[in-house]
Amino acid sequence: MRTPLTAIGLMSGTSLDGVDAALITTDGIRVFHHGPSLTVPYDAPLRARLRDILDHAGSLSPDDADLLDAEQALTDVHTQAVQAVRAKAGNTPVDVIGLHGQTILHAPGRTWQIGNASRLSATTDLPVIHDFRTADVQAGGEGAPLAPLYHAALLHGHATPAAVLNIGGVANLTLMTKSGDVLACDTGPGNALLDDWMFRHTGQPCDFSGTCAAQGTVDMDCLSTLLAHDFFHKPPPKSLDRLSFHQALEQISTLSVQDGAATLTAFTAAAIASTPLPEQPLHWFVCGGGRHNPTLMHMLAERLSGTVQPVETLGWDGDALEAECFGFLAVRSLRGRPLSLPATTGVPCPMPGGRLTCGGISPAGRRL
């Protein structure tokens, strides 16, 4: 057995709300300890800059001055998150950082995350594993989702078939079958469309507690139109970009704010329920921001067979799960273990990934 390492995982999701950071101790197969976690939010100006970059990423060059300036600001928030977790952990020795970065573009054959690993390593004095998705994409995989192997590690010993459903800006699921096989895919929109709808019409960043959607009525004709998107005719594994369904906001533009919110919430739930799976889960464990939306959780319970519960029922922290995942994957990367499988991203064979940047050294002094 290889010596477990202590890692800080960092995740900045497609909701563009901030940096999640979490400390875990793992050997890349099992998790031995869940440490503290937290979120450092982006301020409004940085969030607006990142959204503008995301909207125009297809036409940007990697050396664009505004892009590099925003990347530096984003990286500095990641540094704040690392230092805050270290302080919260009582200065527990840390071996490595797993930096996912901020995805600004995800399309067939291309994935692009920003975040300066060298700067983060230098400012924290820690080695950084980053660029988790490129190897998978270059080998012919989708490059996403990458959480399934972490979900599978956490699900070990639980009744199967079971699914972990992550509802962030985009929604994705991991299925562990009765035989222990791991399958995964993006299912469709998560919170991103609803967030954009609410911001456009109310100035609020999201539909807090699903209140607006609960006051509306689902437009079934609009919902049918949304579900006719080509993405839903593709078999898993499959992935998508935050903006893959952005035309939906125009397709429902004649609806009231409440009916639009209800229809977009139903779109997320219906897309998840329509995902073809070889086995129907006995249990659906939900993480990500979507689990805080009672209206969405109710719609999921209506459409899915099996129980639908937040991951907290398993003792997990649903707000920290993705950050923990990239700490876990950082250790797997150091050990040369696969980060993705044919049944999770469509890559031809189990695929290692990630790159090591050492602008700093591990204060734990362990051999990585």
Secondary structure, DSSP 8 states (H G I E B T S, - for coil): ----EEEEEEEE-TT-SEEEEEEEEE-SSSEEEEEEEEEEE--HHHHHHHHHHHHHGGG--TT-HHHHHHHHHHHHHHHHHHHHHHHHTTS----EEEEEEEEEEEETTEEEEE--HHHHHHHHTS-EEE--SHHHHHTT-------HHHHHHHHTTS-SSEEEEEESSEEEEEEE-TT--EEEEEEEE-SHHHHHHHHHHHS-SS-GGGHHHHTS---HHHHHHHTTSGGGGS-SS----TTTTTTHHHHTTTS-HHHHHHHHHHHHHHHHHTS--SS--SEEEEESGGGG-HHHHHHHHHHSSSEEEEGGGGT--TTTHHHHHHHHHHHHHHTT--SB-HHHH--SS-B---EEE-SS--TT----
